[in-house]
Every structure is written in C-alpha cells, then in structure tokens.
Amino acid sequence: MMRISPMRTSRKPENTIALINVVFLMLIFFLVAGTLAPAPDKNVDFITLAAKDPAAPPDMLYIRADGTLTWRGNQLPLSDHVQRWLSLQGEAAQAVPLRIAADRSLPALDLLDTIDDLRKAGVNQITLIAERLPE
C-alpha cells in the first residue's frame, strides 16, 4: 500500500508592519498632545485635600502665596480674569466654571476675599482645585 501525504498549505507569515505603524502613530499623537497643554504655574504649591478630580484642567486661574493672580504664566488683574471668564461663557454651550488653584501658603481669608471679589464681579461658578494627600 502506498501512502500519499496530504498537500501542505503554506501559511503566509503574519504581517506586523500595520500593527507597528498604528503603535507608532499613537506614540506620536500622545507626544504631541502632551506638549500642547500649558504647564502649571511653578510658583503655586497646591492646597491639599483628601480627594480631588484627577483630570484637573491646565487652564486655571492661579493664586500665588502673595495673593497675585496668574493665568498661563501672566500676572493679570482680577478684572481681566473676569472678562476672560465672561467671554468663555458667551462661547460655550454650557456654563463653564472658573477653576482656581491656590497656593497652600495663601491665608484662607485672602482666598475667601478673592473669591468674594470674583463673585461681586459677576463670576457665579467657581471650582477650587486641590491636590490629593499621599496615602
């Protein structure tokens, strides 16, 4: 009896070039996206709380320990911050809160006075950004 071996079908090698291209494009995207966000003010040491929103936006009003107000690294008077916030309200479909990151060395009364001045100027939505305590 004669045995006939079945024909072997040769499998094509898997093409991993497409996978490498996708991973490379994702790497480039995250590198670009990470550099587009403005850096936080280096002179502000965040207030510390037990919990915080992990996705705090980089576009915040910073209050330094001496009470000066900065936005994107520029020191501006309170009226300019209010005007910027009001212009954002006109552009946005939903109300946008004014996000504040205050230095932990800033006295609480000074922070409350600044928030009170903002409210008197017409800002009705304020969110205070804080840093989580290490566990």
Secondary structure, DSSP 8 states (H G I E B T S, - for coil): ----------------HHHHHHHHHHHHHHHHHHHHS----TT--B-EES---TT--S--EEE-TTS-EEETTEE--HHHHHHHHHHHHHH-SS---EEEEEBTTS-HHHHHHHHHHHHHTT---EEEE-EE---
